[in-house]
Amino acid sequence: MTQADPAIDAGGKNGTTLPVTRHDPGGHAPGQSGSCASVTEDSREKRRFALRTFLVACVTVFVVGTTIQFANFANRVSTATVPVSTQADAIVVLTGGQERVSEAVRLLEEGHAGRLLISGVHPGTTRKQIAVVTASAKPLEEGSVELDRVALNTAGNATETANWVRKNGFDSLLVVTSAYHLPRATAELSGALPDVTLIGYPVFAKDLQLEAWHTKPATIRLLIREYVKYTVARLRIAVRSMS
């Protein structure tokens, strides 16, 4: 009788070989790798969903915040009123409409200030032409009225006005410009003349109808453009003050 081989006999009885479970080199049991991949994909999807939710929330907050700020700006412009006290050392008017210059000349003639600077005058415009357009009761003499022909924009208006104010030692300034332009003009002048008292004097163009701005598409577009310019000017002035 032949003796059974111990290596074979250990696998089972009556010469039957039992199946052997093998493990993969990575140490994972069969089917575990697919489960891990599924968990990883779920985790990635959750992260993507969270990121999308965060971005949507940020955009929503930005849009809502900007809309509220614009509405406040538009209401501020539409409800602007002439100040109670309009007495100052000097007047500056920022060109951009006949009504602005006419109102500034009237304030000078009524004695609200002793000097007037018309900032942003076209190089070809003369004093006589301005006097005719504004229906001035007297000539715009050099001793009382000065013309700034250098400034090309509101920032330039502020720079040239600041030079004029410092040269003459004025402590207070009546700022005459359109109501929608007044916030930006005041911001620019405040940055250029931090120690001078500024009195804003809004001028209302007859065709704008600012009191009903929310029903006039053209006025809404004008206010949106001005609000963007105003915001950019404030940011630029804030950065400049920190440097």
GICORCOR-V890040 format. One line per field, one symbol per residue. phi: phi as a letter, one per 20 degrees, with the letter a starting at -180 (. if undefined). Layout:
phi->???
//
This chain:
phi->.efffgfffffrelmeeffdeddfgfnefgnfffffffffffffffffffffffffffffffffffffffffffffffdfcfffddebfbccdefqrffffffffffffenfaeccdeenffgeedfffffffelffbgefffdcddedefdbfffgffffffffffdmfdcbeddafgfefgffffffffecfddfddfcfddffeelffdgfddgffffffffffffffffffffffffee
//
